[in-house]
């Protein structure tokens, strides 16, 4: 990352913080600090804030890193919740080496809120760019309450917790330890999809997350893409909207959700859809004919899905459709209806 100029005023600190937010990589340990209390959200509704949920203890069982499909994603196993104290954890300050200064760091979810007990990435930068124009990384630490020894002088401290981050400039003096408490009002969001009472299996559904309500003008670039079922996204508190894609056709649902600091929100997106298998047959119940080209159309004639094969499977939203099958220079078609949760075959007869 490069920043122009040699001064480091408030504007420079703001630009510096934005750059760090964009380039901070995920830390898999961050997913362990929320419990698994579910809060169901109907599509398209901004929900009432969920009941307060405590933070999980700093231990996690069977965690695995999710595929790198988003800025901060990870699966979360069940955890027994033991609420930590709301005050900042105590830090022991070791004796300083001669000519050195100390920097004691910790973070909390907000004023009078619990401390963040892990999943943090601390980075210390100089306040002036080097000859290449880049701000050099001087130290990095992933502890919850690190105490760093540094030469006296000015520094910029950046802390990241998933998509939430904060940046601050500090001045250190020899023989003194400066204590800095950062506030990170962040929460967690975990999403799954359902059709009726049936949970949509992982791999068939994915979610894109956008900042702000779907009904308000905002930047429409997603802050997290292709989030999978069971993945946890850590983000600043606020309102977000989810675009849920079930399959690769037209089963798309948009929902608003509110993320609260120090809480995990479990969101369920309900789709009205079914899985349809297409077959071109010479007689009812007959063998599917290979090398068939398929087009699924809406009643208005818009193409919903195209594919090639003996029996392609397509996930379609509830409604009426027309399917066209092409094979051996001949065209066949029929109309059919999709009912939510009723998976089945749609056979197109050659006569």
Secondary structure, DSSP 8 states (H G I E B T S, - for coil): -B--SS---HHHHHHHHHHHHHH----GGGGGGS--------TT-----------B-S--SS--B--S-SSS-BB-----B----SS----------TTEEEEEEEEESSTTS-B--S--EEEEEESS--TTSB--EEEEE--SS-EEEEESEEEEEEEEETTEEEEEEEEE-TT-EEEEEEE--EEEEEEEEEETTEE--TTSEEEEEEES-TTS----S-SEEEEETTBEEEEESEEEEEEEEETTTTEEEEEEEEE-TT-EEEEEEE--EEEEEEEEESSTT----SS-EEEEEETT--EEEEEESSS-EEEEESEEEEEEEEETTEEEEEEEEE-TT--EEEEEE--
